[in-house]
Amino acid sequence: MLRTPDLACLYVSLVFASTFVAYTLLKHKRVPEYTDMAIIILSSSAAVVALELGCMVLTVDDTGLGNLAQYRLPVVLGALAIFWTAIGSLGKTCRQALDRMRQSKGEH
């Protein structure tokens, strides 16, 4: 994994948001709403951070985790829950934004 998860989530968020904006501009000639873009950026960041956390907790030895070593399984399950929720939110937000654009344009 990357040494700096904050940069990883920044890059993934920017790439995903830029791709979504480019797609909507090309397909619908419109930019998504600000709230949709905020949710897309935050959800993609959360997914990357959760993935990094889960992988880190699974690969680090007990001394590296310190007092948290006894909570390895709950932390991994929490990271999985955050990842799952972030991906679900990302998909739902993109779908709703595209549906609103289609409806406002009169497409079905």
N, C-alpha and C positions, 0 to 999 in steps of 0.2 A: 504494500500500500504506500501511499505518498507520505512523506515525512511531515508535511504541513497540511493537515486536513482542512484548515480554514481556506487555503488557496484552492484546494481541490473543490470544495463546495462553491467557492466563488466562480471558478472556471466552468463547472458543470451548470450552475445557475445561469451564467451569462450565455453559454452556448445554447442551452435549452430555450431560454427566453428569446434570444436572437433568432433562433430557428422558427419558433412559433410566430414571432412578429413577421418574419420574412414570408412564411407560409400564408398568413392571413392577408398580408399586403398583396401578394401575388394572386391568391385565389379570390379574395373578397374585396380587395382595394380599400381595406380599412385596417386600423390599428386596434388591437384589443383594448378593453377598458383597463384603467389603472388598477382597479382592485383585482381583476383577473391576473394581471401581470405580477402583482405583489404576491398573490397566492402561488403562482407558478414558481416564482423565484424562491420563496420561503419553503415550499414543498420539496423542490429539487435539492435545496440546501440541506433540509432535514433528512432526506433520504441518504445523501452522501455521508453526513455526519453519523447517522445511525449505522450505516454499513461499516464505516471506519471504527466506530466504538465496538460493534460486535466482533469484528475481526481482531481488534487489539485485545479485547478481553479473552478471546479464544486462544490467542497465540502467546500472550505474555505469561511468564511463569508466576508462581505465587508470591515470590518476593517482590516482583515488579508491581503487583497489585496491592501489596501491603495488607491493611485491614480489610480491604474489599475482596480479598481472595475467596472468602467464604460465601460471597454473594455473586459469584461468577455466573451461575445459571440464571438468577433473576435479572441480572444486567443484560445478558445476551437475549433473554426473552423480551425485555423492555426495548432493547435496540431493534429487535425483529418487529415488535408492535409499532414502533415509531416509523420504521421503514415501510411497513405494510400500509399504515395510515397515510403517510406522505405520498406514496405511489397512487393510492386510491384517490386522494384529494387532487393530485396532479391530473390524473385522467379525467375525473369528473369536471374539474374547472375548465380544462381544454375543450371537452365535449360541449359543456354549456355555453362557453364563449362562441364556439363555432355554430352551435344551434341558433344563438341570438343573432349572429351575423347573417345566417341563411334566412331567418324569419324576417329580418328587417329589409333584406334584399328581395323577398318574395319567392325564394327558392324553397323547395320541399324535398 
